[in-house]
Amino acid sequence: MGHKRILYGLIILGLLAAMPGLYARIKAERSIPKVELVADGSAFASFAQSQGASLQSLVGQLHSVGVEGLSVSESSLSSLVASDQANSEQGAALLAQRNTAGQPALPFTVDPSGTYVFISQTTLGNWVAQSLGTVLFGQNIPFSVDRVGTETVIGLTEDANTILDVPLGFPPGAFALARTWKMDVVPRLEGPPWGMSASQLAALFARVTSAGVSVHTIVFAGTSLPGYPANLSTLEQLMKQHGYLVGVIETSSQLTNINQAGILPLTDALGPVTVRLYSVPSWLLDTVTSGDNRALLSLLSSVTERNMRILYLRPITVGPSPVTATLQFYSDLAKLLQSRGYPLGFPEGFPIVQVHTYARVVENLAVVAAGLLLLEALFPGIERYGYQPLAVLGVLAILVSVASHHLSVLAGAFFAALVFAGLALVWLAHRWQDWESERMPSFGRLWLRSAGASLVMAGIAFAGAVLISALLGSTPFLLAWEYYRGVKLTFLAIPAVAVVAFIVFQGLRPVGPTVRNLWSEIGWLGEESIKFKYVAVFVVLAAIGGYYLLRSGNVSASLVPGIELAERDFMTRIFTYRPLEKEFLVGYPSIFAAVLFSARRQKWLFGLFLVGASVGMVSIMDAFATLRTPFVHTLLRESSGWLVGMVTASVFLVVLYLICLLWDRRPRISAPDRNR
């Protein structure tokens, strides 16, 4: 018992060591509440044209309801064609058209395999010709510039598809609306496929800085950053020189443009200057006119749950009055954000938060201690080695913590999730020995025992969650573009611990000692003949497990049933931080059911719901490992999840209790009667 006191002491020390870092993380997360609403300039330009509305008036109305930012994208030949500022013709079609219509021949030779872009506005045509010459300089890609009356004709005879999409910079008047309404500009910068020189990068930034508008955040478009790889250091210097934040766009499927070549080296070099952007998908936005408020809740949850600080706005394009619907929707969004404590304003950089080496060492030692408690519970033979496992694993944890910050943090967080969730399940499995030996308690006592068990298990899991949140609480992890995926392995590992705990404490054989040997129980199972009912049960459980794995983490909405989406919307309206279904629909009801069936001495049903309880433990760990959600928000979410779980679990317990009563009172047929 002496070494166990040391293990418990190390866990307590680890939790105490986590407090300063956790406080620093909470302070940093609460220091950046401002959210900026940014209108997509090109989308609203097309929208205004389609509605016959004045773009200047429309943007002014958006500004009046709280939209402070305007996204401005670089133009390309293809974007000019898409916005009806230019027309594109294939050479063969152009020749045929001229011959058929009997029009005069063009004043230049037409290549039938070429592509020709006609730009009617003289100023724009001159700018395109000049910009194209600058961008293609030194690339040996031929193009021609001709005039047909007042039109500028750009001829592309080679690599036409590539050149059509090459960004040419910001056209004349691109920043006029922002200057008129004194709005912040979020430029979208993109380099050509062949890269940009240092001078070209400087000229690109000069066009932004000399535009006479406010700029706080730069968003990089395309598959690679401008100037990557040769001039990435120049891009870094320009970002630092002007104090720009890096905008990270998250799509509706919660995946970011993390595969952009050069983005990770840039963000690593710049430090804590990342701000996350979110845009609700168009199909969801268009449901607003039918009275559906999921788009509003999606934007709200992106701020509260995923730490988005720029909301990228696009217009509603359906309904009898799209302009009115759009303005009303974003007015409602601004009021909703402010009512939830998120003031509108320019986004801010994330403060630097560090996890000190001494804290990492003590926290990882706490994880080692918890892991040894778990191993000794599942494999009691380990206890005979006394202090030796602690000494060996403790020294290893210290060496890793000192040698590699990154590895020690990731490994510590993963094992913290696994061992503390495992300890909660072992605690429940071990209670079988106490509860199944008692007389069947009254319903009131059964409920109190179940509620107490859920509280104890949530508390054990929360201890691990504190260590996870502290270990991963440094700025590089908090601003990481990807979710921490190490804990995703626990979606399999923690239910596996539940199965092992069941085998050890309840056993596969009908009779045996209080605590079984795992290997002997599995060996006995191998000697048993396989029956059809075992195969059927295995197939059903495998199907459930497969769906469970598909649903783990952030998944496509196509995998989420419509009734669940409706439930989520309902919960979001009630709770600022929505409780998680895996907890209040699976985890906590399973704990209540496990307590009931332990009192009824039905071990296989107890084992089934023990695995169900593991799903709730996984969800708790995953919630705290989702670092984009601020720690306090996750804590409030888990608290509301426990309260809702007590309600759903109580209802489930009542239903099961009544079913058991009816089952016990069913008419029984005697043996002679069954043989008639």
C-alpha positions in Angstrom: 0.0 0.0 0.0 3.0 2.3 0.6 3.7 2.7 -3.1 0.0 3.4 -3.8 0.1 6.4 -1.5 3.0 7.7 -3.6 1.0 7.2 -6.8 -2.0 9.1 -5.4 0.4 11.8 -4.2 2.0 12.2 -7.6 -1.5 12.5 -9.2 -2.3 15.3 -6.7 1.0 17.0 -7.4 0.4 16.8 -11.1 -3.0 18.4 -10.8 -1.6 21.2 -8.6 1.3 21.8 -11.1 -1.3 22.1 -13.9 -3.2 25.0 -12.2 -0.8 27.9 -13.1 -0.6 26.8 -16.8 -4.4 26.3 -16.9 -5.0 29.7 -15.4 -2.7 31.3 -18.0 -4.5 29.5 -20.8 -7.9 30.6 -19.5 -6.7 34.2 -19.2 -5.3 34.1 -22.8 -8.5 32.7 -24.2 -10.7 35.3 -22.5 -8.5 38.2 -23.7 -9.7 37.9 -27.3 -13.5 38.2 -27.3 -13.9 40.5 -30.3 -15.5 39.1 -33.4 -15.3 40.8 -36.8 -18.1 40.4 -39.4 -16.5 40.5 -42.9 -18.6 40.7 -46.1 -17.3 38.8 -49.1 -16.8 41.6 -51.6 -17.0 39.6 -54.8 -20.1 37.6 -53.6 -22.0 40.8 -52.7 -21.0 42.5 -55.9 -22.5 39.7 -58.0 -25.5 39.6 -55.6 -26.2 43.4 -56.0 -26.0 43.0 -59.8 -28.4 40.1 -59.8 -30.9 42.0 -57.6 -30.6 45.3 -59.5 -29.4 47.0 -56.3 -26.7 49.6 -55.7 -23.6 47.8 -54.3 -22.5 50.9 -52.5 -25.9 51.3 -50.8 -26.0 47.5 -50.0 -22.5 47.6 -48.4 -23.5 50.8 -46.5 -26.6 49.0 -45.1 -24.4 46.0 -44.1 -22.1 48.4 -42.3 -25.0 50.0 -40.4 -26.0 46.6 -38.9 -22.5 45.8 -37.7 -20.5 44.5 -40.6 -17.1 46.2 -40.1 -15.0 44.3 -42.7 -14.9 43.8 -46.4 -13.0 40.9 -48.1 -11.2 42.0 -51.3 -9.9 39.4 -53.7 -7.3 39.7 -56.4 -8.7 39.5 -59.9 -7.8 37.0 -62.7 -9.0 36.8 -66.2 -11.4 34.0 -65.3 -12.8 36.0 -62.3 -13.4 38.9 -64.7 -15.3 36.7 -67.1 -17.3 35.2 -64.2 -18.3 38.7 -63.0 -19.3 39.7 -66.6 -16.5 42.3 -66.8 -15.0 40.4 -69.7 -16.0 37.8 -72.3 -13.9 34.8 -73.4 -14.0 33.2 -76.8 -12.1 30.2 -78.3 -10.2 31.1 -81.4 -12.0 28.6 -83.7 -15.4 29.8 -82.4 -14.4 33.4 -82.9 -13.3 32.8 -86.5 -16.6 30.9 -87.3 -18.6 33.7 -85.7 -16.9 36.4 -87.7 -17.3 34.4 -91.0 -21.0 33.6 -90.3 -22.0 37.1 -89.3 -20.2 38.6 -92.2 -18.3 41.0 -89.9 -15.1 42.6 -90.8 -11.9 40.7 -90.1 -10.2 41.2 -86.8 -7.1 43.4 -86.9 -4.9 40.6 -85.6 -4.3 37.0 -86.6 -6.6 34.6 -84.7 -5.1 31.3 -83.6 -7.9 28.6 -83.8 -6.4 26.8 -80.8 -6.0 30.0 -78.8 -8.2 31.7 -76.2 -9.2 35.4 -76.4 -10.5 37.6 -73.6 -12.4 40.8 -74.5 -12.5 43.6 -72.0 -14.8 46.5 -72.8 -13.8 49.0 -70.1 -10.7 50.8 -71.2 -9.2 51.4 -67.7 -9.7 47.8 -66.7 -8.3 46.6 -70.0 -5.2 48.7 -69.6 -4.7 47.5 -66.1 -5.1 43.8 -67.1 -2.5 44.2 -69.9 0.0 45.9 -67.6 -0.5 43.4 -64.7 -0.3 40.4 -67.0 3.0 41.6 -68.4 4.3 42.1 -64.9 3.1 38.7 -63.6 4.3 36.7 -66.6 7.7 38.5 -66.8 10.5 36.0 -67.4 8.1 33.0 -67.8 8.4 32.7 -71.6 4.6 32.4 -71.8 3.4 34.3 -74.9 0.4 36.5 -74.9 -0.9 39.3 -77.0 -2.7 42.6 -76.4 -4.8 44.1 -79.2 -7.5 46.7 -79.6 -10.8 46.3 -81.3 -12.5 49.6 -81.1 -12.7 50.4 -77.4 -12.2 46.8 -76.4 -8.9 45.3 -75.2 -8.3 41.8 -76.4 -5.9 39.5 -74.5 -4.8 36.6 -76.7 -3.5 33.4 -75.0 -2.0 30.8 -77.3 -0.3 28.6 -74.8 -1.1 27.4 -71.3 -4.4 29.3 -71.5 -6.1 27.5 -68.6 -3.2 28.2 -66.3 -3.0 31.9 -67.3 -6.7 32.4 -66.9 -6.5 31.7 -63.2 -3.3 33.6 -62.5 -4.0 36.4 -59.9 -3.2 39.8 -61.4 -3.6 41.9 -58.3 -6.3 44.3 -57.2 -8.1 46.1 -60.0 -8.8 49.8 -60.1 -11.4 50.8 -57.5 -11.1 47.5 -55.5 -10.8 49.4 -52.3 -13.2 52.3 -53.1 -16.2 50.8 -51.1 -14.0 50.2 -48.0 -12.7 53.8 -48.2 -16.3 55.2 -48.6 -17.6 53.4 -45.5 -14.4 53.4 -43.6 -14.4 49.6 -43.4 -11.6 47.2 -42.5 -10.3 45.2 -45.5 -9.4 41.5 -45.4 -7.3 41.0 -48.6 -7.0 37.5 -50.2 -3.5 37.2 -51.6 -2.4 34.5 -54.0 0.7 33.9 -56.0 1.1 32.4 -59.5 2.1 28.7 -59.8 5.7 29.6 -60.6 6.1 31.7 -57.4 6.9 35.4 -56.8 10.2 37.2 -56.4 11.0 39.3 -53.4 10.4 42.5 -55.4 7.0 41.2 -56.6 6.0 40.3 -53.0 7.0 43.8 -51.9 5.0 45.3 -54.7 2.0 43.2 -53.8 2.0 44.3 -50.2 2.6 47.9 -51.3 -0.6 47.8 -53.2 -2.4 46.8 -50.0 -0.6 49.3 -47.7 -0.9 52.2 -50.0 -4.7 51.8 -50.6 -5.7 54.1 -47.8 -7.7 51.5 -45.9 -7.4 49.7 -42.6 -6.0 46.1 -42.9 -5.5 43.8 -39.9 -5.7 40.3 -41.4 -4.3 38.7 -44.6 -5.9 35.6 -46.0 -3.8 33.5 -48.4 -5.7 31.8 -51.2 -4.6 29.0 -53.6 -2.6 25.9 -53.1 0.7 27.6 -52.1 1.7 30.9 -50.4 3.0 33.8 -52.6 6.8 33.5 -52.9 6.9 29.9 -51.6 9.5 28.3 -51.3 12.3 30.6 -52.4 11.0 33.8 -50.8 9.0 32.6 -47.8 11.4 34.6 -45.5 10.5 37.8 -47.4 6.8 37.1 -46.9 7.5 36.5 -43.2 9.3 39.9 -43.0 6.5 41.7 -44.7 3.9 40.2 -42.4 5.9 41.2 -39.4 6.7 44.6 -40.7 3.0 45.5 -41.1 1.8 43.6 -38.1 -0.7 41.5 -40.0 -2.6 38.5 -38.6 -2.8 35.3 -40.7 -6.4 34.4 -41.5 -7.2 30.7 -41.3 -10.3 29.7 -43.2 -12.4 26.9 -41.9 -15.1 25.4 -44.1 -18.5 24.0 -43.1 -16.9 20.5 -42.9 -14.5 21.8 -40.2 -11.5 21.2 -42.4 -9.0 24.0 -43.1 -6.7 24.9 -45.9 -3.8 23.4 -43.9 -2.3 21.8 -47.0 -1.2 25.1 -48.5 2.4 24.8 -49.3 4.4 27.0 -46.9 1.6 27.9 -44.4 2.9 25.9 -41.5 6.5 27.3 -41.7 5.0 30.8 -42.0 2.8 30.5 -38.9 5.6 28.8 -36.9 7.9 31.7 -37.8 5.3 34.4 -37.1 4.2 33.1 -33.7 0.8 33.8 -32.2 -0.7 35.8 -35.0 -3.4 33.4 -36.2 -7.1 34.3 -36.4 -9.7 31.8 -37.5 -12.3 32.6 -40.1 -15.6 30.7 -40.7 -18.2 30.9 -43.4 -21.5 29.2 -43.2 -22.2 27.1 -46.4 -24.5 28.7 -49.0 -27.1 25.8 -48.9 -27.5 26.3 -45.2 -27.7 30.1 -45.5 -30.5 29.8 -48.1 -32.6 27.9 -45.6 -33.1 31.1 -43.5 -36.0 32.3 -45.7 -37.9 29.1 -44.7 -37.7 29.9 -41.0 -34.8 27.6 -40.4 -32.3 29.2 -37.9 -29.6 26.6 -38.2 -27.4 29.0 -40.1 -27.5 31.5 -37.3 -26.7 28.8 -34.7 -23.9 27.5 -36.9 -22.2 30.9 -36.9 -22.8 31.3 -33.2 -21.3 27.9 -32.4 -18.3 28.6 -34.6 -17.5 31.5 -32.2 -18.4 29.9 -28.9 -17.1 26.3 -29.6 -14.3 26.7 -32.2 -12.9 30.1 -31.3 -13.6 31.7 -34.7 -13.0 35.5 -34.6 -13.8 36.5 -38.2 -17.1 35.5 -39.7 -17.1 35.5 -43.5 -20.5 36.6 -44.7 -22.2 35.9 -48.0 -25.7 36.9 -49.2 -29.0 35.0 -49.0 -29.9 34.4 -52.7 -33.4 32.9 -52.4 -36.8 34.0 -51.3 -39.1 36.8 -52.2 -36.8 39.6 -51.0 -33.2 38.3 -50.7 -31.7 41.8 -49.9 -34.1 42.3 -47.0 -33.5 38.8 -45.7 -29.8 39.2 -45.9 -29.7 42.5 -44.0 -32.1 41.2 -41.3 -30.1 38.0 -40.9 -26.8 39.7 -40.3 -28.5 42.3 -38.0 -29.8 39.3 -35.9 -26.3 37.8 -35.9 -24.7 40.9 -34.7 -27.2 41.3 -31.8 -26.9 37.6 -30.9 -23.1 37.8 -30.6 -23.2 40.9 -28.5 -25.9 39.4 -26.2 -23.6 36.4 -25.7 -20.7 38.6 -24.6 -18.8 38.9 -27.9 -18.3 42.5 -28.9 -17.9 43.4 -32.5 -14.5 44.7 -33.5 -11.2 44.0 -35.1 -9.7 40.6 -34.3 -6.7 40.4 -32.0 -3.6 38.1 -31.9 -3.5 35.3 -29.4 -1.3 35.9 -26.4 1.8 33.6 -25.9 1.1 30.8 -23.4 3.9 28.4 -22.4 4.0 25.1 -20.5 7.1 25.2 -18.4 9.4 22.2 -18.2 9.0 21.6 -14.5 5.2 21.5 -15.0 5.4 19.1 -17.9 7.6 16.8 -15.8 5.3 16.7 -12.8 2.2 16.4 -15.0 3.6 13.5 -16.9 4.6 11.8 -13.7 1.0 12.1 -12.6 0.0 10.3 -15.8 2.5 7.6 -15.1 1.1 7.2 -11.6 -2.4 6.9 -12.9 -1.3 4.4 -15.5 0.3 2.2 -12.9 -2.9 2.3 -10.8 -4.8 1.2 -13.9 -2.4 -1.6 -14.7 -2.3 -2.9 -11.1 -6.1 -3.0 -11.1 -6.3 -5.0 -14.3 -3.2 -7.1 -13.8 -2.8 -7.5 -10.0 0.5 -9.5 -10.4 2.3 -6.2 -11.1 2.0 -5.2 -7.5 4.7 -7.7 -6.5 7.3 -5.6 -8.2 6.6 -2.8 -5.8 8.4 0.5 -6.6 10.3 -0.8 -9.6 7.7 0.0 -12.4 7.3 3.5 -10.9 11.0 4.1 -10.9 11.5 2.9 -14.5 8.5 4.7 -16.0 9.1 7.8 -13.9 12.7 8.2 -15.1 11.6 7.6 -18.7 8.9 10.2 -18.4 11.4 12.7 -17.0 13.9 12.1 -19.8 11.3 12.5 -22.5 9.9 15.6 -20.9 13.3 17.3 -20.8 14.5 16.0 -24.2 11.4 16.7 -26.3 8.7 19.3 -25.5 6.5 18.2 -28.5 6.7 14.4 -27.9 6.3 14.6 -24.1 3.2 16.8 -24.5 1.5 14.6 -27.1 2.3 11.3 -25.3 1.3 12.7 -22.0 -2.1 14.0 -23.3 -2.8 10.6 -25.0 -2.0 8.5 -22.0 -3.9 10.9 -19.7 -7.0 10.4 -21.7 -6.6 6.7 -21.8 -5.6 6.0 -18.1 -8.0 8.3 -16.4 -11.0 7.2 -18.5 -9.8 3.6 -17.8 -9.7 4.3 -14.0 -13.3 5.5 -14.1 -14.4 2.4 -15.9 -12.4 0.1 -13.5 -14.0 1.9 -10.6 -17.5 1.1 -11.9 -16.5 -2.5 -12.8 -15.1 -3.1 -9.3 -18.3 -1.9 -7.7 -20.0 -5.0 -9.1 -18.5 -7.0 -6.2 -20.2 -4.7 -3.7 -23.5 -4.1 -5.4 -24.3 -7.6 -6.6 -23.8 -9.1 -3.1 -26.5 -6.8 -1.6 -30.2 -7.2 -1.6 -32.1 -5.4 -4.4 -32.3 -1.7 -3.2 -35.4 0.5 -3.5 -35.7 2.6 -6.6 -34.8 5.8 -4.6 -31.6 4.2 -3.3 -30.8 2.8 -6.8 -31.1 6.3 -8.3 -28.9 7.9 -5.6 -26.3 5.1 -6.2 -26.4 5.7 -10.0 -26.2 9.5 -9.7 -23.2 9.1 -7.3 -21.5 6.7 -9.7 -21.9 9.1 -12.6 -20.5 11.9 -10.5 -17.5 9.9 -9.3 -16.7 8.7 -12.9 -17.0 12.2 -14.3 -14.7 13.4 -11.6 -12.0 10.8 -12.3 -12.3 11.6 -16.0 -12.1 15.3 -15.3 -8.8 14.9 -13.5 -7.4 13.5 -16.7 -9.0 16.3 -18.7 -7.3 18.9 -16.5 -3.9 17.3 -17.3 -4.7 17.2 -21.0 -5.8 20.8 -21.0 -2.7 21.9 -19.2 -0.2 19.8 -21.2 -1.7 21.0 -24.5 -2.2 24.5 -23.2 0.7 26.2 -25.0 0.1 28.7 -27.9 1.4 26.4 -30.7 -1.1 23.7 -29.8 -4.0 26.2 -29.1 -3.4 27.7 -32.5 -2.8 24.5 -34.4 -4.7 24.3 -37.6 -5.5 20.7 -37.1 -7.3 19.1 -34.2 -5.1 17.1 -31.9 -5.6 13.6 -33.3 -3.7 11.6 -30.7 -6.7 11.4 -28.4 -8.8 10.0 -31.4 -7.0 6.7 -30.7 -8.9 6.6 -27.4 -12.1 6.0 -29.4 -10.9 2.5 -29.7 -8.6 2.2 -26.7 -11.0 3.2 -23.9 -13.8 0.8 -24.9 -11.1 -1.9 -25.0 -10.2 -1.1 -21.4 -13.9 -1.5 -20.5 -13.9 -4.9 -22.1 -10.7 -5.9 -20.2 -12.2 -4.6 -16.9 -15.3 -6.7 -17.5 -13.3 -9.8 -18.1 -11.1 -9.2 -15.0 -13.8 -8.3 -12.5 -16.8 -10.2 -13.8 -15.2 -12.9 -15.9 -16.2 -14.9 -19.0 -16.7 -18.2 -17.1 -19.9 -18.6 -15.1 -17.9 -19.1 -11.9 -14.4 -18.1 -10.7 -12.5 -15.9 -8.2 -13.5 -12.3 -7.4 -10.7 -11.0 -9.7 -9.9 -13.1 -12.7 -6.8 -13.5 -14.7 -7.3 -12.0 -18.2 -5.2 -14.5 -20.1 -6.8 -17.6 -18.5 -10.3 -16.2 -19.1 -9.5 -15.6 -22.8 -8.0 -19.0 -23.0 -11.2 -20.6 -21.6 -13.2 -18.7 -24.2 -11.0 -20.2 -27.0 -11.8 -23.7 -25.7 -15.6 -23.1 -25.9 -17.6 -24.1 -28.9 -18.9 -21.1 -30.9 -22.6 -20.9 -31.0 -24.8 -19.1 -33.5 -26.1 -16.6 -30.9 -22.5 -15.6 -30.2 -21.9 -14.9 -33.8 -25.1 -12.9 -34.1 -24.2 -10.8 -31.1 -20.7 -10.2 -32.5 -22.1 -9.0 -35.9 -24.5 -6.6 -34.2 -21.9 -5.2 -31.9 -19.4 -4.9 -34.8 -22.0 -2.9 -36.8 -22.6 -0.6 -33.8 -18.9 -0.2 -33.3 -18.3 0.6 -37.0 -20.9 3.3 -37.0 -19.5 4.6 -33.7 -16.0 4.9 -35.3 -17.5 6.7 -38.4 -19.2 9.1 -36.1 -16.1 9.8 -34.0 -14.6 13.3 -34.2 -15.8 15.9 -36.8 -17.8 14.2 -39.5 -19.8 15.2 -42.5 -23.4 16.1 -41.9 -24.4 13.3 -44.2 -23.6 10.8 -41.4 -25.7 12.7 -38.8 -29.4 11.8 -38.8 -31.9 14.6 -39.3 -33.5 14.0 -35.9 -30.1 14.5 -34.3 -29.5 17.7 -36.2 -32.8 19.0 -34.9 -31.9 17.9 -31.4 -28.6 19.8 -31.7 -30.3 23.0 -32.8 -32.7 22.6 -29.9 -29.9 22.2 -27.4 -28.0 25.1 -28.9 -31.0 27.4 -28.4 -31.2 26.4 -24.7 -27.5 26.1 -23.8 -24.8 28.5 -24.9 -22.4 25.5 -25.0 -24.3 22.5 -26.3 -24.0 19.3 -24.4 -22.7 16.3 -26.3 -25.0 13.4 -27.3 -22.4 10.7 -26.5 -22.6 11.7 -22.9 -26.2 12.5 -22.1 -27.7 9.9 -24.6 -25.2 7.1 -24.2 -22.6 7.6 -21.4 -24.7 8.6 -18.4 -27.7 6.4 -19.2 -25.3 3.5 -19.5 -23.9 4.1 -16.0 -27.4 4.1 -14.5 -28.2 0.9 -16.4 -25.0 -0.7 -15.2 -25.8 0.0 -11.6 -29.3 -1.5 -12.1 -28.0 -4.7 -13.6 -25.3 -5.1 -11.0 -28.0 -5.0 -8.3 -29.9 -7.6 -10.4 -26.8 -9.8 -10.7 -27.0 -9.8 -14.5 -23.4 -9.5 -15.4 -23.7 -9.7 -19.2 -26.1 -6.7 -19.3 -23.8 -5.0 -16.8 -20.8 -5.6 -19.2 -22.8 -4.3 -22.2 -23.6 -1.0 -20.4 -20.0 -0.8 -19.0 -18.9 -0.5 -22.7 -21.7 2.1 -23.2 -20.3 4.1 -20.3 -16.9 4.1 -21.9 -18.4 6.1 -24.8 -19.3 8.8 -22.4 -15.7 8.8 -21.0 -14.3 9.0 -24.5 -16.5 12.0 -25.2 -15.3 13.9 -22.1 -11.7 13.4 -23.0 -12.3 14.4 -26.6 -14.1 17.5 -25.6 -11.2 18.8 -23.6 -8.7 17.7 -26.2 -10.5 19.9 -28.8 -8.3 22.9 -28.1 -10.1 25.3 -30.3 -12.9 25.4 -27.7 -11.8 27.6 -24.7 -11.3 25.6 -21.5 -14.1 27.4 -19.6 -16.5 26.9 -22.4 -15.7 23.1 -22.4 -16.1 23.0 -18.7 -19.6 24.7 -18.9 -20.5 22.3 -21.7 -19.5 19.2 -19.7 -21.4 20.6 -16.6 -24.6 21.1 -18.7 -24.0 17.7 -20.2 -23.9 16.1 -16.8 -27.1 17.8 -15.7 -28.9 16.8 -18.9 -27.4 13.4 -18.6 -29.0 13.0 -15.1 -32.4 13.7 -16.7 -32.0 11.4 -19.6 -30.4 8.7 -17.5 -33.2 8.9 -14.9 -35.8 8.5 -17.6 -33.9 5.5 -18.9 -33.6 4.0 -15.4 -37.3 4.3 -14.9 -38.0 2.5 -18.2 -35.6 -0.3 -17.5 -36.8 -0.6 -13.9 -40.4 -1.0 -15.0 -39.4 -3.5 -17.7 -37.5 -5.6 -15.1 -40.6 -5.5 -12.8 -42.8 -6.8 -15.6 -40.3 -9.4 -16.5 -40.1 -10.7 -12.9 -43.9 -10.9 -12.7 -44.4 -12.7 -16.0 -46.2 -16.1 -15.8 -43.8 -18.9 -15.3 -44.4 -22.3 -17.0 -43.5 -25.4 -15.0 -41.3 -28.1 -16.5 -44.1 -30.7 -17.0 -46.3 -28.0 -18.7 -43.5 -27.2 -21.2 -43.3 -30.8 -22.2 -47.0 -31.1 -23.2 
